[in-house]
Amino acid sequence: MPEATPPTPFPKPAPLSVLARVSIVLGVVLALGLGSLAAWGISRAGSFGTVEAGKCLYLTDEAGGNQSYTTASCSSNRATFRVDEVRTGSSECRDADYIQFELYGTSSSRTAKKTLCLALNVETGDCLRDVVHETRIAKVRCTDISAEARAVVTRGSSETACSSEDTALHYSGPPERTVCLRPTGENI
């Protein structure tokens, strides 16, 4: 049997020119930059979403004492507020229990373009923490030690729906409803 000859090695590739190296580096940097920009845009899309009556959102604290909003699905636990009405300019909401959230065109603008009338986005049985703080209020499990209030929602306007220990909130809607925030106790 004749002896097999070893395979011939592949020739060494020619070194890349300076132009080719620069092109590769620029291509990678450009791809990373565009990818980062796209990811940032997708992550912020909810924050800049159109706000209209019936949509839900939550508020957050920003630097300098400002607040911002992020839209969320109304069925999400993060959606603590429902927009019942959008008013033009700086305007009072129909009921005092609404949180008035003003939207400005730019950060330097001193005149509100819109006022959002925000109602708590709760159903009967939902429990909340930080109920007195607009940006920290959140839905929690009723067994959570931080739960402060349990919501009881009655459709329509009802003077007798809430007990004397409850915090009563009336929202003219639509839909019109009364929200009673009952203090949580040891029996939850």
C-alpha positions in Angstrom: 0.0 0.0 0.0 1.5 3.3 -1.0 2.1 5.8 1.8 -0.5 8.6 2.0 0.9 12.0 1.5 0.0 14.6 4.2 -2.6 17.1 3.0 -1.3 20.4 1.9 -2.0 23.3 4.4 -4.2 26.1 3.3 -2.3 29.2 2.3 -2.2 32.0 4.9 -4.9 34.7 4.1 -3.6 38.0 3.0 -3.5 40.6 5.8 -6.5 43.0 5.9 -5.8 46.4 4.6 -6.1 49.5 6.9 -9.3 50.5 5.0 -10.9 47.0 5.5 -10.0 47.1 9.3 -11.5 50.6 9.7 -14.6 49.6 7.7 -15.2 46.6 10.0 -14.7 48.6 13.2 -17.1 51.4 11.9 -19.6 48.8 10.9 -19.6 47.2 14.4 -19.8 50.6 16.1 -22.7 51.6 13.8 -24.6 48.4 14.4 -24.2 48.7 18.2 -25.3 52.3 18.1 -28.4 51.6 16.1 -29.3 48.6 18.2 -28.9 50.7 21.4 -31.0 53.5 19.9 -33.7 51.1 18.8 -33.8 49.4 22.3 -34.1 52.8 24.0 -36.9 53.8 21.7 -38.8 50.6 22.3 -38.4 50.9 26.1 -39.6 54.5 26.1 -42.5 54.0 23.7 -45.0 53.6 26.5 -43.8 56.8 28.2 -44.6 58.9 25.1 -47.8 57.1 24.2 -50.9 59.1 23.4 -53.0 59.7 26.4 -56.7 59.8 26.1 -59.7 59.1 28.3 -60.0 55.4 29.2 -56.2 54.7 29.0 -54.3 53.8 32.1 -50.9 54.8 33.4 -48.6 55.1 36.4 -46.7 58.1 37.7 -43.0 58.3 38.6 -40.8 60.9 40.3 -38.1 62.5 38.1 -35.1 64.6 38.9 -35.8 68.1 40.0 -39.1 67.3 41.7 -40.9 66.7 38.4 -43.2 63.7 37.7 -43.7 61.7 34.5 -46.1 59.1 33.4 -45.9 55.8 31.7 -48.9 54.2 29.9 -49.8 50.7 30.9 -52.5 48.2 30.1 -55.5 48.8 32.4 -55.3 45.2 33.5 -51.7 45.5 34.6 -50.9 45.8 38.3 -48.6 48.7 37.5 -51.5 50.8 36.1 -52.5 52.7 39.2 -54.5 55.4 37.5 -57.1 55.6 34.8 -57.5 58.8 32.7 -61.2 59.7 33.0 -60.9 63.0 31.1 -58.4 65.0 29.1 -58.9 68.8 29.4 -57.2 71.5 27.3 -54.7 73.7 29.1 -54.5 74.0 32.8 -57.9 73.1 34.0 -59.8 71.9 37.1 -61.3 68.4 37.0 -65.0 67.9 37.6 -64.5 66.3 41.0 -62.0 67.2 43.7 -61.0 63.5 44.2 -59.3 63.4 40.8 -55.5 63.8 40.6 -54.8 66.6 38.2 -51.7 65.9 36.1 -50.6 68.7 33.7 -48.8 68.0 30.5 -46.4 70.6 29.1 -45.1 70.8 25.5 -41.5 71.1 26.6 -39.5 71.0 29.8 -39.1 74.8 29.7 -42.7 75.5 28.9 -44.6 77.3 31.7 -48.1 76.8 30.3 -49.9 73.4 30.4 -51.1 72.0 27.1 -53.4 69.4 28.7 -54.7 68.4 32.1 -55.3 64.7 32.8 -58.0 63.9 35.3 -56.7 60.7 36.9 -58.8 58.3 39.0 -57.6 55.3 40.9 -57.6 52.2 38.6 -58.9 49.7 41.1 -61.6 47.0 41.4 -63.3 45.7 44.5 -60.8 43.6 46.5 -57.6 45.4 45.3 -55.2 46.3 48.0 -52.9 49.4 47.9 -49.8 50.7 49.6 -48.6 54.3 49.8 -52.1 55.5 49.2 -51.2 59.2 50.0 -48.3 59.3 47.6 -49.2 59.7 43.9 -46.0 58.2 42.5 -45.4 55.4 45.0 -49.0 54.2 45.3 -49.1 50.6 44.0 -51.4 47.5 44.0 -50.1 44.8 46.3 -51.3 41.5 47.6 -53.7 42.0 50.5 -51.4 39.7 52.6 -48.5 42.0 52.0 -47.4 43.8 55.2 -47.3 47.1 53.3 -51.0 46.9 52.3 -52.7 50.0 53.7 -56.2 49.9 52.1 -58.6 47.6 50.4 -60.7 49.1 47.6 -64.5 48.6 47.4 -65.9 50.0 44.2 -69.6 50.9 43.8 -71.0 52.0 40.5 -72.7 55.4 40.5 -72.7 57.9 43.3 -73.4 56.6 46.7 -73.3 58.6 50.0 -73.7 55.4 52.1 -71.2 53.1 50.2 -68.3 54.0 52.5 -68.1 53.7 56.3 -66.8 56.4 58.5 -63.3 54.8 58.7 -63.0 54.7 54.9 -61.5 57.2 52.5 -64.3 57.9 50.0 -63.4 59.0 46.5 -66.1 59.9 43.9 -65.3 59.8 40.2 -67.9 61.2 37.7 -66.3 59.0 35.0 -67.5 57.6 32.8 -68.3 55.3 34.4 -69.5 57.1 37.5 -68.3 55.3 40.6 -67.4 55.6 44.3 -64.2 54.1 45.6 -64.0 53.3 49.3 -60.5 52.7 50.6 -60.9 50.6 53.7 -58.0 50.5 56.1 -56.5 47.0 56.2 -56.4 45.2 59.4 -55.2 42.0 60.9 -58.2 40.1 59.4 -57.3 40.4 55.7 
